[in-house]
Amino acid sequence: MSFVQLLIDATALGALLALVAMGIALVFGVMRLVNFAYGELITVGAYTLVLTKGWPIVLRVLAAFVVVIASSLLMEVIFRPLRRATAATMLVATFALSFLLQNMFLFIFGPQGETIEFLAPLNRAIEIGDLRIRWITIIAIALGAVLLGFMSWLLGKTSVGLQMRAAAADFTTARILGVRAGRVIMLAFVLSGFLAAAVTLVLAVQRPLATPNYGFVVLVPALVGVVVGGLGKLVPATLGGFAIGFATVVLGDLLPSGSRVFLNSVLFAIVIIVLLVRPDGLFTGRTGVAERV
Amino acid sequence: MTDERRPATMLRAAAVSRSFAGVVALDEVTLELDRHEVVGLIGPNGAGKSTLVNVMTGFDRPTAGRVVLAGDDITRWPPHRRGRAGLARTFQHARSFAGLSVRENIEVSALGVGVTTAMARERADRLLDLLGLSSIEGVPASILPHGAERLLGVARALATEPHFVLMDEPAAGLNEAEVPAFAEVVRSVRDDHDAGVLLIDHNMALVMAVSDRVHVLDEGRTIAEGTPDEVRIDAAVGSAYFGRGAADAADE
């Protein structure tokens, strides 16, 4: 595989995991909740595409967005009694919800998987010299760039974004100042649902078989990325997601083919080393520690 | 609930008591604050000053007594509702938002009381100018020196266009050269922003210079109130406060 080819493929997976990481970090920011069930939103999206097979593409896309965002809002309602709970309680609760949902999918759809049949032609490649780039790779990178740009505009330049960042920095004080906490939290869940739906659409082309753990297998590396980048902060967490995706592809290429099975071992060894050296995250800068006090 | 004889422009703590596990922090304290006046609230450490501010701003509930704002009994209102009704405060620990810039901290405070984005920007412009923070408007609040952080706290309170501002030790951390400018800010809040100010501070020169009236607490009770001159010569204040507290006050 040529170097440029590798770079493009790594960027594509990085962009996808960056979106997942941002979805997790958005909710964590306003609620201090690490949502393990976030992957199930992606799975819900995948099954929505399965159930809408045969519909016009536009309607399928629309259905995925509506169902995933609605599911995200439903999660907000489910987690509402936990707003004042300890971090450990919230973590266990989201883990429980994740497993409940995965087993529900297993019960309803079975373990063998359902074909999604969504825009499969996008897997065709265009050839430029000796580069072979699949359309969906280009779409993944473009979508990642557009959505990350949109989110940074929303958070950086609008008043709702400003209120969200204030709530993320200090939720109690934000409430005291009159920031409407309920509305900010709800918006975070809508946005993170929106990102999950976007991720679903790209994944559905790349991995056309919906299984009960469809989203969970994407959530885990993204979550690791969030921690590596810096859990409490949006941009570092998103960069962390990107880094994990990027590193996965690059490592997969560097390792001799017989050692590919150890890809995750090598990756997580690197993660452990990073966390030992920079426990607050790779991209949080020197002020990261002080700001948390 | 509305008492029609009471001027609609008054914030009043009426016979407020607060005890913590049997320890009396406030004992039937009555304090009135009108718009267009600065009232100094002084007393030794532990006299109950911060407790009184907490009760008046909704961070604490009194064991007995009421808090009345413009005729409404607000004793049980949460802080943000009082904020919308025109009551603002500053904090001893600034509580500024770490990741936000100085300007954003002010804007978010204005947005909290429900003004439009454009209005929040415009208020931030004015307050940055008033408090001399314009040159550092883009700086993250987390790296501000102590004095500037206090000024930001005041700016954030004023961004709600309050009728009353309760300032909890706003001048702590200001150096001697900065205090006269801050005195001007307090006067400007009263004269230009039409807001009554309750000023708690250990800097006696500042309190005496800007206050129209001074209220003295000791061990949870009111021991004197009056003009700065009246309070200065009051015997009870002399023994309770200046006698043993003057050195402490000078240190801070």
Boltz contact constraints between the chains, C-beta under 6 A:
constraints:
  - contact:
      token1: [A, 159]
      token2: [B, 111]
      max_distance: 6.0
  - contact:
      token1: [A, 159]
      token2: [B, 117]
      max_distance: 6.0
  - contact:
      token1: [A, 162]
      token2: [B, 104]
      max_distance: 6.0
  - contact:
      token1: [A, 162]
      token2: [B, 108]
      max_distance: 6.0
  - contact:
      token1: [A, 163]
      token2: [B, 111]
      max_distance: 6.0
  - contact:
      token1: [A, 166]
      token2: [B, 97]
      max_distance: 6.0
  - contact:
      token1: [A, 166]
      token2: [B, 108]
      max_distance: 6.0
  - contact:
      token1: [A, 169]
      token2: [B, 97]
      max_distance: 6.0
  - contact:
      token1: [A, 169]
      token2: [B, 98]
      max_distance: 6.0
  - contact:
      token1: [A, 169]
      token2: [B, 99]
      max_distance: 6.0
  - contact:
      token1: [A, 170]
      token2: [B, 97]
      max_distance: 6.0
  - contact:
      token1: [A, 173]
      token2: [B, 95]
      max_distance: 6.0
  - contact:
      token1: [A, 176]
      token2: [B, 79]
      max_distance: 6.0
  - contact:
      token1: [A, 176]
      token2: [B, 80]
      max_distance: 6.0
  - contact:
      token1: [A, 177]
      token2: [B, 109]
      max_distance: 6.0
  - contact:
      token1: [A, 177]
      token2: [B, 112]
      max_distance: 6.0
  - contact:
      token1: [A, 178]
      token2: [B, 80]
      max_distance: 6.0
  - contact:
      token1: [A, 178]
      token2: [B, 83]
      max_distance: 6.0
  - contact:
      token1: [A, 178]
      token2: [B, 112]
      max_distance: 6.0
  - contact:
      token1: [A, 178]
      token2: [B, 113]
      max_distance: 6.0
  - contact:
      token1: [A, 179]
      token2: [B, 112]
      max_distance: 6.0
  - contact:
      token1: [A, 291]
      token2: [B, 98]
      max_distance: 6.0
  - contact:
      token1: [A, 291]
      token2: [B, 142]
      max_distance: 6.0
